[in-house]
Amino acid sequence: MQELLTALEFVPGSPFQLGLETLLHAAFLGIDLNPLGNRLIAHLAQFPEDAVRYMDLSFVLQIGGNESMAATLQREALRLQRHFLLPTAAGEPALRLLAIMAPGNFMANTPLEFLVSRGDIALEALYVMPGEPLPQQLPPHDVLFVAVGESASTRDLLADLCAAVGHWKAPLLNHPMHSLCLARDTVSVILNDAQAIQLPLTARLSRRELEQLAGGEPERDFLADAAWPLIARPLDSHAGKGLERLDDRAALQAYLVRHEGVPEFYLSSFVDYRSGDGLFRKYRIVLIEGVPYLCHMAISSHWMIHYLNADMTERPERRAEEARVMLDFENGFARRHRQAFAELHQAFPLDYFGIDCAETADGSLLVFEVDTGMIVHAMDPVDMFPYKHAAMRKVFDAFQRMVRKAAGSAHA
């Protein structure tokens, strides 16, 4: 705890950000970030050109839920500069990893800080802006990672990056061409014929189309495999925001009222994935060079699971099950779904990406989402989750090996 509190003490004039990992870890452990926010505000009143501290304050406000002001402060930071240093290397760095990032909240880009933390890799971020020309020259680096996540606001930027990366002479991880395929509706089409994967089709629909469906138009006019209940969510929403199960047209009408002003949605059929004991189990897994690694398993009585709402801290028997699954992951879950992971890697040949998934009653891998921006971490208290840190160390080590291998390939 003391180490974390020390990390929150920014040094005026330092070029290093406090970093998303440090700030989220503090909030995760219940540390009040308001005093830090006040110190940052006072500092910026005295030094209004300090882009690094604007970015820190932006993340503090994002974590606190003030996304509008956070976005304003991030824009000011990016007006002042685009290149930022992150506090990840434990000592003298062995190499430099440059992340190409887009503006947005902390789910807009691959959260690389967590993956290289306390290693020997220095992480730097270069923000590129939608609608602006991409830089011809990049800051010095050993490996380039395109961290920009897929969303409606970044699709044109990712397309521009596809052309630019060929001119940037450095080993490249996560080619943007493959990230362009990660929209929910695109993923559902790409995986529709996968033999070992179950994933209902997803349609991207306008508000007007959902109003027509709610008014009585046949559901299969909008979604080829539609069957009530349906799942709706606003376009580009994450972490369950606006995600609801709708049992009939009346429920859809009420949903549209609750989400007045939202112009577009994703719609898919609901799959009941509860296990024989009546509980739902959701897994977060990352694939690094095609190899799956389990980051957490959440168990809940509700179908919409997030680790923080699954009562894992209050349920020792659920933690015990997660520990068993993590310990036996390679010989158990990963082996059972070996074909599914091979199909995922073939469909999305990214160096790194994550999935949220479950197992169906017939033994298929049910995929909820494929994304490069999922946060994976080792922030859970060691005394309550002693098994998770070893599992996450495997993830971090595998990622850092991949980066070092990419750097080495430039000199081979």
C-alpha positions as CSV (number, residue, x, y, z in Angstrom):
1,M,0.0,0.0,0.0
2,Q,2.8,2.4,0.9
3,E,4.5,1.8,-2.4
4,L,1.2,2.7,-4.2
5,L,0.7,5.9,-2.1
6,T,4.3,6.9,-3.0
7,A,3.6,6.3,-6.7
8,L,0.7,8.8,-6.4
9,E,3.0,11.6,-5.4
10,F,3.8,13.3,-8.8
11,V,7.0,15.2,-9.2
12,P,6.6,18.6,-10.8
13,G,8.5,18.7,-14.0
14,S,8.8,15.0,-14.4
15,P,8.0,13.8,-18.0
16,F,6.4,10.6,-16.7
17,Q,2.6,10.2,-16.2
18,L,1.4,8.7,-13.0
19,G,-0.2,6.1,-15.2
20,L,-3.5,4.4,-15.6
21,E,-2.3,1.3,-13.8
22,T,-1.3,3.2,-10.7
23,L,-4.5,5.3,-10.6
24,L,-6.8,2.3,-11.2
25,H,-5.0,0.2,-8.7
26,A,-5.4,2.9,-6.0
27,A,-9.1,3.3,-6.7
28,F,-9.5,-0.5,-6.8
29,L,-8.1,-0.6,-3.2
30,G,-10.4,2.2,-2.0
31,I,-7.9,5.0,-1.9
32,D,-9.6,8.4,-2.3
33,L,-8.2,10.1,-5.4
34,N,-9.9,13.4,-4.7
35,P,-6.9,14.8,-2.8
36,L,-4.6,13.9,-5.7
37,G,-7.1,15.6,-8.1
38,N,-7.0,18.7,-6.0
39,R,-3.2,18.7,-6.0
40,L,-3.2,18.3,-9.8
41,I,-5.7,21.2,-10.2
42,A,-3.5,23.4,-8.0
43,H,-0.4,22.4,-10.0
44,L,-2.1,23.2,-13.3
45,A,-3.2,26.6,-12.1
46,Q,0.5,27.4,-11.6
47,F,1.8,25.4,-14.7
48,P,-1.0,25.6,-17.3
49,E,1.2,24.1,-20.0
50,D,2.0,20.8,-18.3
51,A,0.3,18.3,-20.6
52,V,1.5,15.3,-18.6
53,R,-0.5,16.5,-15.5
54,Y,-3.6,17.3,-17.6
55,M,-3.5,13.7,-18.8
56,D,-3.2,12.5,-15.2
57,L,-6.1,14.6,-14.1
58,S,-8.1,13.4,-17.0
59,F,-7.7,9.8,-15.9
60,V,-8.5,10.7,-12.2
61,L,-11.8,12.2,-13.4
62,Q,-12.5,9.3,-15.7
63,I,-12.1,6.9,-12.8
64,G,-14.4,9.1,-10.7
65,G,-17.1,9.0,-13.4
66,N,-16.8,12.6,-14.7
67,E,-16.2,11.6,-18.3
68,S,-17.2,14.9,-19.8
69,M,-14.7,16.9,-17.9
70,A,-12.1,14.1,-18.4
71,A,-12.5,14.4,-22.1
72,T,-12.1,18.1,-22.0
73,L,-8.8,17.9,-20.0
74,Q,-7.5,15.1,-22.3
75,R,-8.1,17.3,-25.4
76,E,-6.1,20.1,-23.7
77,A,-3.3,17.7,-22.9
78,L,-3.2,16.5,-26.6
79,R,-3.3,20.1,-27.8
80,L,-0.1,20.7,-25.9
81,Q,1.7,17.4,-26.9
82,R,1.0,14.0,-28.3
83,H,4.0,11.9,-27.0
84,F,3.9,10.7,-23.4
85,L,6.1,8.5,-21.2
86,L,4.6,5.9,-18.8
87,P,6.1,4.6,-15.6
88,T,6.5,0.9,-16.3
89,A,10.1,-0.2,-16.4
90,A,11.4,-1.3,-12.9
91,G,15.0,-0.3,-13.7
92,E,17.0,0.6,-16.8
93,P,14.8,-0.4,-19.7
94,A,16.1,-3.0,-22.2
95,L,13.9,-1.7,-25.0
96,R,11.3,0.8,-25.9
97,L,7.7,-0.1,-26.8
98,L,5.9,2.7,-28.6
99,A,2.1,2.5,-28.5
100,I,0.0,4.2,-31.1
101,M,-3.1,5.4,-29.3
102,A,-6.3,7.3,-29.9
103,P,-8.1,9.8,-27.7
104,G,-10.8,8.4,-25.5
105,N,-11.4,6.8,-22.1
106,F,-9.3,4.0,-20.7
107,M,-11.1,1.3,-22.8
108,A,-10.3,3.1,-26.1
109,N,-6.8,1.6,-26.3
110,T,-5.0,-1.6,-25.3
111,P,-4.1,-1.1,-21.6
112,L,-0.4,-1.9,-22.2
113,E,0.7,-0.5,-18.8
114,F,-0.7,-3.5,-17.1
115,L,1.1,-5.9,-19.5
116,V,4.6,-4.5,-19.2
117,S,4.5,-3.3,-15.6
118,R,7.6,-4.0,-13.5
119,G,9.4,-5.5,-16.5
120,D,12.4,-4.1,-18.4
121,I,10.3,-2.5,-21.2
122,A,9.9,1.2,-21.4
123,L,6.4,2.1,-22.6
124,E,5.7,5.3,-24.5
125,A,2.4,6.5,-26.0
126,L,2.0,8.5,-29.2
127,Y,-1.6,9.8,-29.7
128,V,-2.9,10.1,-33.2
129,M,-6.1,12.0,-34.0
130,P,-9.0,11.0,-36.2
131,G,-9.2,13.3,-39.2
132,E,-5.6,14.5,-38.9
133,P,-2.6,13.5,-41.0
134,L,-0.5,10.8,-39.4
135,P,3.1,11.6,-38.5
136,Q,5.8,10.8,-41.1
137,Q,8.4,10.2,-38.4
138,L,7.9,8.5,-35.0
139,P,9.8,8.9,-31.7
140,P,12.7,6.5,-31.4
141,H,11.5,3.0,-30.4
142,D,12.4,-0.7,-30.8
143,V,8.8,-2.1,-31.2
144,L,5.6,-0.5,-32.4
145,F,2.2,-1.6,-31.0
146,V,-1.0,-0.3,-32.6
147,A,-3.1,0.0,-29.4
148,V,-6.1,1.8,-31.0
149,G,-9.3,-0.1,-30.3
150,E,-12.0,-0.7,-32.8
151,S,-15.0,1.6,-32.5
152,A,-17.3,3.7,-34.8
153,S,-15.1,6.7,-34.0
154,T,-11.8,5.0,-34.8
155,R,-12.6,3.0,-38.0
156,D,-11.3,5.7,-40.4
157,L,-8.2,6.1,-38.2
158,L,-7.5,2.4,-38.2
159,A,-7.9,2.4,-42.0
160,D,-5.4,5.3,-42.2
161,L,-3.0,3.4,-40.0
162,C,-3.1,0.3,-42.2
163,A,-1.4,2.4,-44.9
164,A,1.0,4.2,-42.6
165,V,2.5,1.2,-40.7
166,G,4.2,0.0,-43.9
167,H,6.2,3.2,-43.9
168,W,7.2,3.1,-40.2
169,K,10.3,1.0,-40.1
170,A,10.1,-1.0,-36.9
171,P,8.8,-4.4,-35.8
172,L,5.0,-4.1,-35.6
173,L,2.6,-5.8,-33.2
174,N,-1.2,-5.8,-33.7
175,H,-1.6,-4.7,-37.3
176,P,-4.6,-2.3,-37.6
177,M,-6.0,-4.3,-40.5
178,H,-7.0,-7.1,-38.1
179,S,-8.4,-4.7,-35.5
180,L,-10.8,-3.3,-38.1
181,C,-12.6,-6.7,-38.0
182,L,-13.5,-6.5,-34.3
183,A,-16.9,-4.7,-34.5
184,R,-19.5,-6.9,-32.8
185,D,-21.5,-7.4,-35.9
186,T,-18.4,-8.2,-38.0
187,V,-17.1,-10.6,-35.4
188,S,-20.4,-12.5,-35.4
189,V,-20.3,-12.9,-39.2
190,I,-16.7,-14.0,-39.3
191,L,-17.2,-16.6,-36.6
192,N,-20.7,-17.7,-37.8
193,D,-19.2,-20.8,-39.5
194,A,-16.7,-21.7,-36.8
195,Q,-17.2,-25.3,-35.8
196,A,-16.3,-25.1,-32.1
197,I,-17.6,-21.6,-31.4
198,Q,-21.2,-20.5,-30.7
199,L,-21.9,-16.8,-31.3
200,P,-25.3,-15.5,-32.3
201,L,-25.4,-13.0,-35.1
202,T,-25.3,-9.4,-34.1
203,A,-27.0,-6.6,-36.1
204,R,-26.1,-2.9,-36.0
205,L,-29.5,-1.2,-36.1
206,S,-30.7,2.4,-36.0
207,R,-33.1,3.7,-33.5
208,R,-35.7,3.9,-36.2
209,E,-35.2,0.2,-37.0
210,L,-35.6,-0.8,-33.4
211,E,-38.8,1.3,-33.2
212,Q,-40.1,-0.7,-36.2
213,L,-39.3,-4.0,-34.5
214,A,-40.9,-2.8,-31.3
215,G,-44.0,-1.8,-33.4
216,G,-44.5,-5.3,-34.8
217,E,-42.2,-5.7,-37.8
218,P,-40.9,-9.3,-38.0
219,E,-37.7,-9.7,-36.0
220,R,-36.0,-11.7,-38.7
221,D,-36.3,-8.7,-41.0
222,F,-33.6,-7.1,-38.8
223,L,-31.6,-10.1,-37.5
224,A,-31.4,-13.3,-39.4
225,D,-31.4,-15.7,-36.4
226,A,-33.5,-13.5,-34.1
227,A,-35.4,-15.3,-31.3
228,W,-36.8,-13.6,-28.2
229,P,-35.4,-12.9,-25.7
230,L,-33.0,-10.4,-27.4
231,I,-30.0,-8.6,-26.1
232,A,-29.7,-4.8,-26.9
233,R,-26.8,-2.4,-26.1
234,P,-25.9,1.1,-27.4
235,L,-23.3,1.1,-30.1
236,D,-19.7,1.1,-28.7
237,S,-20.9,0.7,-25.1
238,H,-18.7,-1.5,-22.8
239,A,-18.8,-2.9,-19.2
240,G,-22.5,-3.7,-19.5
241,K,-23.5,0.0,-19.9
242,G,-27.0,0.0,-21.5
243,L,-26.9,-3.8,-21.9
244,E,-30.3,-5.4,-21.3
245,R,-32.2,-8.6,-22.0
246,L,-35.6,-7.9,-23.7
247,D,-38.2,-10.6,-23.5
248,D,-40.7,-9.1,-25.9
249,R,-41.7,-6.1,-28.0
250,A,-43.1,-4.2,-25.0
251,A,-39.8,-4.6,-23.2
252,L,-38.0,-3.2,-26.3
253,Q,-40.4,-0.2,-26.4
254,A,-39.6,0.5,-22.7
255,Y,-35.9,0.1,-23.4
256,L,-36.0,2.7,-26.2
257,V,-37.7,5.2,-23.8
258,R,-34.9,4.6,-21.2
259,H,-32.3,5.2,-23.8
260,E,-33.8,8.2,-25.5
261,G,-31.3,10.0,-27.7
262,V,-29.1,6.9,-28.4
263,P,-29.0,6.8,-32.3
264,E,-27.6,3.2,-32.9
265,F,-27.7,-0.1,-31.1
266,Y,-26.4,-3.7,-31.4
267,L,-29.0,-6.4,-31.2
268,S,-28.5,-10.2,-30.8
269,S,-30.3,-13.2,-29.5
270,F,-29.9,-14.2,-25.9
271,V,-28.1,-17.5,-25.2
272,D,-28.9,-19.1,-21.8
273,Y,-25.4,-20.3,-20.8
274,R,-26.1,-21.2,-17.1
275,S,-24.4,-24.3,-15.8
276,G,-26.2,-27.3,-14.3
277,D,-26.1,-25.7,-10.8
278,G,-28.0,-22.7,-12.1
279,L,-25.1,-20.3,-12.0
280,F,-23.5,-18.4,-14.9
281,R,-19.7,-18.5,-15.5
282,K,-17.9,-16.0,-17.6
283,Y,-14.2,-16.2,-18.5
284,R,-11.9,-13.4,-19.6
285,I,-9.1,-14.9,-21.7
286,V,-6.3,-13.2,-23.7
287,L,-4.6,-14.8,-26.7
288,I,-0.9,-13.9,-27.0
289,E,0.5,-15.2,-30.3
290,G,-2.4,-17.5,-30.5
291,V,-1.9,-19.1,-27.0
292,P,-4.8,-18.6,-24.5
293,Y,-4.3,-17.4,-21.0
294,L,-7.1,-17.2,-18.4
295,C,-7.2,-13.8,-16.6
296,H,-10.3,-14.4,-14.5
297,M,-13.5,-16.4,-14.1
298,A,-16.6,-14.7,-12.6
299,I,-19.5,-16.8,-11.2
300,S,-22.9,-15.3,-10.7
301,S,-26.6,-16.1,-10.4
302,H,-27.3,-13.3,-13.0
303,W,-26.6,-13.7,-16.7
304,M,-24.9,-10.2,-17.0
305,I,-21.6,-10.9,-15.2
306,H,-18.8,-8.5,-14.4
307,Y,-16.1,-9.5,-12.0
308,L,-16.9,-6.7,-9.6
309,N,-20.6,-7.6,-9.3
310,A,-20.2,-11.4,-9.1
311,D,-19.7,-11.5,-5.3
312,M,-16.3,-13.2,-5.7
313,T,-14.9,-11.4,-2.6
314,E,-17.9,-12.6,-0.5
315,R,-18.0,-16.2,-1.8
316,P,-14.9,-18.2,-0.8
317,E,-16.4,-21.3,-2.7
318,R,-16.4,-19.3,-5.9
319,R,-12.8,-18.1,-5.4
320,A,-11.9,-21.7,-4.7
321,E,-13.5,-22.8,-8.0
322,E,-11.7,-20.0,-9.9
323,A,-8.4,-21.1,-8.4
324,R,-9.0,-24.7,-9.5
325,V,-9.8,-23.6,-13.1
326,M,-6.8,-21.3,-13.2
327,L,-4.5,-23.9,-11.9
328,D,-5.7,-26.5,-14.4
329,F,-6.5,-24.1,-17.3
330,E,-3.9,-25.5,-19.8
331,N,-5.0,-29.1,-19.2
332,G,-8.7,-28.4,-18.7
333,F,-10.5,-25.4,-20.3
334,A,-7.8,-24.7,-22.9
335,R,-7.6,-28.3,-24.0
336,R,-11.4,-28.7,-24.2
337,H,-11.6,-25.6,-26.4
338,R,-8.4,-26.1,-28.4
339,Q,-10.2,-26.1,-31.7
340,A,-12.1,-22.9,-30.7
341,F,-9.0,-21.1,-29.8
342,A,-7.3,-22.1,-33.1
343,E,-10.4,-20.9,-35.0
344,L,-10.2,-17.6,-33.1
345,H,-6.6,-17.1,-33.9
346,Q,-7.1,-17.9,-37.6
347,A,-10.0,-15.5,-37.8
348,F,-8.2,-12.7,-36.0
349,P,-4.5,-13.1,-36.5
350,L,-3.6,-10.3,-34.0
351,D,-0.5,-10.7,-31.8
352,Y,-2.7,-9.8,-28.7
353,F,-6.4,-9.7,-28.1
354,G,-8.9,-10.7,-25.5
355,I,-12.3,-12.4,-25.4
356,D,-15.1,-12.7,-22.9
357,C,-16.7,-16.1,-23.2
358,A,-18.5,-19.0,-21.5
359,E,-19.2,-22.7,-22.0
360,T,-22.6,-23.9,-23.3
361,A,-24.4,-27.0,-22.2
362,D,-23.3,-28.8,-25.4
363,G,-19.6,-28.0,-24.8
364,S,-19.2,-25.2,-27.3
365,L,-17.2,-22.0,-26.5
366,L,-19.8,-19.2,-26.4
367,V,-18.0,-15.9,-27.4
368,F,-19.5,-12.6,-26.1
369,E,-16.8,-10.2,-27.3
370,V,-13.5,-10.0,-29.1
371,D,-11.5,-6.9,-28.3
372,T,-8.0,-5.5,-27.9
373,G,-8.9,-3.1,-25.1
374,M,-10.0,-5.4,-22.2
375,I,-8.2,-4.6,-19.0
376,V,-6.4,-7.6,-17.5
377,H,-4.6,-7.0,-14.2
378,A,-3.1,-8.3,-11.0
379,M,-4.7,-5.7,-8.7
380,D,-6.7,-8.1,-6.5
381,P,-5.6,-8.4,-2.8
382,V,-3.0,-11.2,-2.5
383,D,-4.5,-12.4,0.8
384,M,-7.9,-13.0,-0.8
385,F,-6.8,-14.0,-4.3
386,P,-3.3,-15.7,-3.8
387,Y,-3.8,-17.8,-6.9
388,K,-4.4,-14.9,-9.4
389,H,-1.0,-13.3,-9.2
390,A,0.8,-16.4,-10.5
391,A,-1.7,-16.8,-13.3
392,M,-1.4,-13.1,-14.3
393,R,2.4,-13.3,-14.1
394,K,2.1,-15.9,-16.9
395,V,0.2,-13.4,-19.0
396,F,2.6,-10.6,-18.4
397,D,5.7,-12.8,-19.0
398,A,4.2,-14.1,-22.3
399,F,3.4,-10.6,-23.5
400,Q,6.9,-9.3,-22.6
401,R,8.5,-12.3,-24.3
402,M,6.5,-11.4,-27.4
403,V,7.8,-7.8,-27.4
404,R,11.4,-8.9,-26.8
405,K,11.1,-11.4,-29.7
406,A,9.7,-8.7,-32.0
407,A,12.6,-6.4,-31.0
408,G,15.1,-9.2,-31.7
409,S,13.7,-9.9,-35.1
410,A,14.8,-6.5,-36.2
411,H,18.4,-7.5,-35.6
412,A,18.2,-11.1,-36.8
